[in-house]
């Protein structure tokens, strides 16, 4: 099996709506509005693009064409009862996009839905809590061996398509989470039963074990320890990620002379390294985030504040080529690496995924 390449692009629009299926006293039953974001992750055929390297730009244009009729409009004029899930499915049906693997609709920074390749709508909610913790099993001198704290974030995904006769709503996720919020917020995690060693991985599975009986459609639990690292647990395996930024120049050699992509330009890229490995039962993690950063450092220095299109053995400076180069180089130092995301702007870029790794719902 070969690695998978997905192109990502996003578009925003402002729209009003009224959720008529909500109870009469529910805020969403009233006319209200949001700044929506739509992101598509697609496996694009080469024949779909004008030239190699234009994938991100063309996919973004295609999504913008689909969302343009919704911008500054009343969504109820387009579809009845425009919940996040209904709206995401409607956009997926309207958009002429090849090879869609995932379509994400975000209605607020803390709520949205991901529609997977099978058409399942996974509602998601983001929660924040302020907590202290210490990791007692880390090597001597490790900074996490000292008592410290984080503004943790948790993202819960639940498969609305598996709810059967009972419709699943974001309120159901909120209700299931509420008791855990009371336990975790403004607390020392080590004091809670089962969290003697509260790493991100342990915390994600701890939350899963307590939520899944109350929320059988739970798809995944994502824990953000900081804005740049965290862990995902889906009931079977763990995935962690480390995020970095690159301030780099680029010029696409395959672009025609008339294209702006042919000119020397640059981005502040977001780079995410995703890794999957068994949980170390003693340390409580799959891999130390600090180790990921230090092992990747030599590759990072070749990319940051550098002209990417001048890297030897790089086909071009487009996001897909650079992401593939990073994946191939980093696997030698980080054999647990199973996915690389390189976003040139928010929601727009490329993903390279190892054979059999799958596409996580979050991050």
C-alpha positions as CSV (number, residue, x, y, z in Angstrom):
1,X,0.0,0.0,0.0
2,X,1.2,3.5,-0.8
3,X,0.9,6.6,1.3
4,X,-2.3,8.7,0.8
5,X,-2.2,12.3,-0.3
6,X,-5.1,14.5,0.7
7,X,-5.5,18.1,-0.3
8,X,-7.3,20.4,2.1
9,X,-9.1,23.7,1.5
10,X,-11.5,25.8,3.5
11,X,-14.0,28.6,3.0
12,X,-16.0,30.8,5.3
13,X,-19.5,32.3,5.1
14,X,-21.9,34.3,7.3
15,X,-25.5,33.2,7.5
16,X,-28.6,33.2,9.6
17,X,-30.7,30.2,10.5
18,X,-33.5,28.9,12.7
19,X,-33.5,25.3,14.0
20,X,-37.2,24.5,13.9
21,X,-36.8,21.0,15.4
22,X,-35.4,22.6,18.6
23,X,-37.8,23.1,21.5
24,X,-39.6,26.4,21.4
25,X,-37.7,27.8,24.4
26,X,-34.3,26.7,23.0
27,X,-32.0,29.6,21.8
28,X,-31.4,27.9,18.5
29,X,-35.2,27.9,17.8
30,X,-34.9,31.7,17.5
31,X,-33.5,33.3,14.4
32,X,-29.7,33.6,14.9
33,X,-26.5,33.6,12.9
34,X,-23.0,32.3,12.7
35,X,-19.7,32.7,10.9
36,X,-19.4,29.2,9.4
37,X,-16.3,27.5,8.2
38,X,-16.3,24.6,5.7
39,X,-13.2,22.4,5.1
40,X,-12.9,19.6,2.6
41,X,-10.1,17.0,2.6
42,X,-10.0,15.3,-0.8
43,X,-7.9,12.8,-2.8
44,X,-7.7,14.7,-6.0
45,X,-6.9,13.1,-9.4
46,X,-4.2,14.8,-11.4
47,X,-6.6,15.4,-14.3
48,X,-8.7,17.7,-12.0
49,X,-6.1,20.5,-11.7
50,X,-4.7,22.9,-14.3
51,X,-1.1,22.3,-13.3
52,X,0.9,20.5,-10.5
53,X,0.9,22.7,-7.4
54,X,-2.5,24.3,-8.1
55,X,-4.5,21.7,-6.1
56,X,-5.0,23.8,-2.9
57,X,-6.0,27.0,-4.8
58,X,-8.4,25.1,-7.1
59,X,-10.0,23.2,-4.3
60,X,-10.5,26.4,-2.3
61,X,-12.1,28.0,-5.3
62,X,-14.5,25.0,-5.8
63,X,-15.6,25.2,-2.1
64,X,-16.1,29.0,-2.3
65,X,-18.3,28.5,-5.3
66,X,-20.4,26.1,-3.3
67,X,-20.7,28.3,-0.2
68,X,-21.2,31.6,-2.1
69,X,-25.0,31.1,-2.4
70,X,-25.2,30.7,1.4
71,X,-23.2,33.8,2.3
72,X,-25.3,36.5,4.1
73,X,-28.4,34.5,3.5
74,X,-31.1,32.7,5.5
75,X,-30.2,29.0,5.4
76,X,-33.8,27.9,5.9
77,X,-34.5,29.2,2.4
78,X,-32.1,26.5,1.1
79,X,-33.0,23.6,3.3
80,X,-35.5,22.8,6.0
81,X,-34.2,22.8,9.6
82,X,-30.5,23.6,8.8
83,X,-28.8,21.9,11.8
84,X,-25.0,21.5,11.5
85,X,-25.4,17.9,10.3
86,X,-28.1,18.7,7.7
87,X,-26.1,21.6,6.4
88,X,-22.9,19.6,6.1
89,X,-24.7,16.9,4.2
90,X,-26.3,19.5,1.9
91,X,-23.0,21.1,1.2
92,X,-21.4,17.7,0.5
93,X,-24.2,16.9,-2.0
94,X,-24.0,20.4,-3.7
95,X,-20.2,20.5,-4.0
96,X,-18.7,19.0,-7.1
97,X,-15.5,17.7,-5.4
98,X,-13.8,14.5,-6.3
99,X,-12.5,12.1,-3.8
100,X,-13.9,13.7,-0.6
101,X,-12.6,11.8,2.4
102,X,-13.9,14.2,5.0
103,X,-16.0,17.4,5.1
104,X,-16.0,19.6,8.2
105,X,-18.5,22.2,9.1
106,X,-17.7,24.5,12.0
107,X,-20.6,26.7,13.2
108,X,-18.7,28.2,16.2
109,X,-15.2,27.7,17.5
110,X,-16.6,25.1,20.0
111,X,-19.1,23.2,17.8
112,X,-19.5,21.6,14.4
113,X,-19.7,18.3,12.5
114,X,-17.4,16.1,10.5
115,X,-18.9,14.0,7.7
116,X,-16.7,11.0,6.9
117,X,-16.3,9.1,3.6
118,X,-19.1,6.7,4.6
119,X,-21.5,9.7,5.0
120,X,-21.6,9.4,8.8
121,X,-22.0,12.8,10.6
122,X,-19.9,13.0,13.7
123,X,-21.0,15.9,15.8
124,X,-18.3,17.5,17.9
125,X,-18.1,19.8,20.8
126,X,-15.0,21.6,22.4
127,X,-14.8,22.1,26.1
128,X,-12.1,23.9,28.2
129,X,-11.0,23.3,31.8
130,X,-8.2,24.7,33.9
131,X,-6.3,22.1,35.8
132,X,-3.0,21.2,37.5
133,X,-1.1,18.0,37.2
134,X,2.3,16.4,37.7
135,X,3.7,13.3,35.8
136,X,5.3,11.2,38.5
137,X,6.9,8.6,36.1
138,X,9.0,10.9,33.9
139,X,12.8,10.8,34.1
140,X,14.5,12.8,36.8
141,X,14.9,16.5,35.8
142,X,12.0,16.4,33.3
143,X,10.0,19.6,33.5
144,X,6.7,17.7,33.7
145,X,7.9,16.1,36.9
146,X,7.2,19.4,38.6
147,X,3.6,20.4,39.5
148,X,2.3,22.6,36.8
149,X,-0.9,23.3,34.9
150,X,-2.6,23.8,31.6
151,X,-5.7,25.3,30.1
152,X,-6.8,21.9,28.7
153,X,-9.2,21.5,25.8
154,X,-11.2,18.4,25.0
155,X,-13.0,17.7,21.8
156,X,-15.7,15.0,21.8
157,X,-16.9,13.4,18.6
158,X,-20.2,11.4,18.5
159,X,-21.6,9.6,15.5
160,X,-25.1,11.1,14.9
161,X,-25.6,8.5,12.1
162,X,-25.4,5.7,14.7
163,X,-28.0,7.2,17.1
164,X,-30.8,5.1,15.6
165,X,-34.3,6.3,16.3
166,X,-33.0,8.9,18.9
167,X,-31.7,12.0,17.2
168,X,-28.3,13.1,18.6
169,X,-27.8,16.8,19.2
170,X,-24.9,18.8,20.5
171,X,-27.0,19.3,23.7
172,X,-26.7,15.5,24.3
173,X,-22.9,15.8,24.2
174,X,-23.1,18.7,26.6
175,X,-25.2,16.8,29.1
176,X,-22.9,13.8,29.0
177,X,-19.8,16.0,29.5
178,X,-21.2,18.2,32.3
179,X,-20.4,15.9,35.3
180,X,-16.8,15.5,34.0
181,X,-16.4,19.2,33.6
182,X,-17.3,19.7,37.3
183,X,-14.7,17.1,38.3
184,X,-11.8,18.4,36.0
185,X,-12.1,22.1,36.1
186,X,-10.0,23.9,38.7
187,X,-8.7,20.7,40.1
188,X,-5.5,18.7,40.4
189,X,-5.9,15.8,38.1
190,X,-3.6,13.6,40.1
191,X,-6.2,13.7,42.9
192,X,-8.9,12.0,40.8
193,X,-9.3,8.2,40.9
194,X,-7.6,6.7,37.9
195,X,-5.5,9.7,37.1
196,X,-2.4,9.1,39.2
197,X,-0.3,9.6,36.1
198,X,-2.4,12.1,34.0
199,X,-0.7,12.2,30.7
200,X,-2.7,13.4,27.7
201,X,-3.0,9.8,26.5
202,X,-4.2,8.5,29.9
203,X,-6.6,11.4,30.3
204,X,-8.1,10.8,26.9
205,X,-8.8,7.1,27.6
206,X,-10.0,8.0,31.2
207,X,-12.6,10.4,29.7
208,X,-13.6,7.7,27.1
209,X,-14.2,5.1,29.8
210,X,-16.5,7.4,31.7
211,X,-18.4,8.9,28.8
212,X,-18.9,6.0,26.4
213,X,-21.5,4.2,28.6
214,X,-23.5,7.5,28.8
215,X,-22.8,8.4,25.1
216,X,-22.7,5.1,23.2
217,X,-22.2,6.9,19.9
218,X,-18.9,8.4,21.1
219,X,-16.4,8.3,18.2
220,X,-13.3,9.9,19.7
221,X,-11.9,11.9,22.6
222,X,-9.2,14.5,21.8
223,X,-7.2,16.1,24.6
224,X,-5.3,19.3,23.9
225,X,-2.6,19.6,26.6
226,X,-1.4,22.8,24.9
227,X,-2.4,24.5,21.7
228,X,0.4,22.6,19.9
229,X,0.2,19.0,21.3
230,X,-2.2,16.5,22.5
231,X,-3.7,13.0,22.2
232,X,-6.7,11.3,20.6
233,X,-8.3,8.0,21.8
234,X,-11.0,6.3,19.8
235,X,-11.6,3.4,22.1
236,X,-8.9,1.2,20.5
237,X,-5.7,3.2,19.8
238,X,-3.9,6.3,20.7
239,X,-2.7,9.0,18.3
240,X,-0.6,12.0,19.4
241,X,0.5,15.1,17.5
242,X,3.0,17.9,17.8
243,X,2.5,21.2,16.0
244,X,5.1,23.6,14.8
245,X,5.1,26.7,12.6
246,X,7.4,27.4,9.7
247,X,8.1,30.9,8.2
248,X,9.3,29.9,4.8
249,X,9.6,31.3,1.2
250,X,8.3,29.4,-1.8
251,X,8.0,29.6,-5.6
252,X,6.1,27.1,-7.7
253,X,8.2,26.2,-10.7
254,X,5.4,24.4,-12.5
255,X,3.0,27.3,-12.4
256,X,2.5,29.3,-15.6
257,X,4.1,32.7,-15.9
258,X,0.7,34.4,-15.5
259,X,0.1,32.7,-12.1
260,X,0.8,34.5,-8.8
261,X,2.1,31.1,-7.6
262,X,5.0,31.5,-9.9
263,X,6.2,34.6,-8.1
264,X,8.5,34.3,-5.0
265,X,6.2,34.5,-2.0
266,X,5.9,32.9,1.5
267,X,3.7,31.5,4.2
268,X,3.6,31.0,8.0
269,X,3.0,27.3,7.6
270,X,1.3,25.1,10.3
271,X,3.0,21.7,10.4
272,X,1.5,18.9,12.4
273,X,3.3,15.6,13.0
274,X,0.9,12.7,14.0
275,X,2.3,9.6,15.6
276,X,0.7,6.3,16.7
277,X,2.3,3.8,19.1
278,X,1.3,1.5,21.9
279,X,0.9,3.1,25.3
280,X,3.9,2.7,27.6
281,X,2.1,1.4,30.7
282,X,4.7,2.8,33.1
283,X,5.3,6.3,31.6
284,X,1.7,6.6,30.5
285,X,2.5,8.0,27.1
286,X,3.2,6.7,23.6
287,X,6.1,9.1,23.0
288,X,7.4,12.2,24.8
289,X,6.4,15.4,23.0
290,X,9.8,16.8,23.8
291,X,11.5,13.9,22.1
292,X,9.4,14.4,19.0
293,X,10.5,18.1,18.8
294,X,14.2,17.3,19.4
295,X,14.3,14.4,16.9
296,X,12.6,16.5,14.3
297,X,14.9,19.5,14.9
298,X,17.4,18.8,12.1
299,X,14.6,18.6,9.5
300,X,12.9,21.7,11.0
301,X,16.1,23.7,10.5
302,X,16.1,22.9,6.8
303,X,12.6,24.3,6.4
304,X,12.2,27.2,8.8
305,X,13.2,30.6,7.4
306,X,14.3,28.9,4.2
307,X,13.3,28.9,0.5
308,X,11.4,25.6,0.3
309,X,11.6,25.4,-3.5
310,X,15.4,25.2,-3.3
311,X,15.5,22.0,-1.2
312,X,17.3,19.2,-3.0
313,X,15.2,16.3,-4.1
314,X,12.0,18.3,-3.8
315,X,9.7,18.1,-6.8
316,X,8.3,21.6,-6.3
317,X,7.5,24.0,-3.5
318,X,3.8,23.2,-3.3
319,X,2.3,22.0,0.0
320,X,1.8,18.4,-1.3
321,X,5.5,18.1,-2.4
322,X,6.8,19.6,0.8
323,X,4.6,17.4,3.0
324,X,5.7,14.3,1.2
325,X,9.4,15.3,1.6
326,X,8.8,15.9,5.3
327,X,7.1,12.6,5.7
328,X,9.9,10.6,3.9
329,X,12.6,12.4,5.9
330,X,11.0,12.2,9.3
331,X,10.1,8.6,9.2
332,X,13.7,7.7,9.7
333,X,13.9,9.6,13.0
334,X,10.3,9.0,14.0
335,X,9.2,5.5,13.0
336,X,5.9,6.1,14.8
337,X,5.0,8.9,12.4
338,X,1.9,8.1,10.4
339,X,0.7,11.4,9.1
340,X,2.0,14.9,8.2
341,X,-0.2,17.9,7.8
342,X,1.2,21.0,6.2
343,X,-1.2,24.0,6.0
344,X,-0.1,27.1,4.1
345,X,-3.1,29.1,5.4
346,X,-5.9,28.2,7.8
347,X,-7.5,25.0,6.7
348,X,-5.7,24.9,3.4
349,X,-2.8,22.6,2.5
350,X,-1.9,18.9,2.2
351,X,-1.9,15.7,4.3
352,X,0.3,12.7,3.8
353,X,-1.0,9.6,5.5
354,X,0.8,6.3,6.0
355,X,-0.7,3.1,4.6
356,X,-3.5,1.8,6.9
357,X,-3.3,4.8,9.3
358,X,-6.7,6.2,8.5
359,X,-7.9,9.7,8.9
360,X,-8.7,10.9,12.5
361,X,-11.7,13.0,13.0
362,X,-10.0,15.7,15.1
363,X,-7.0,18.0,14.6
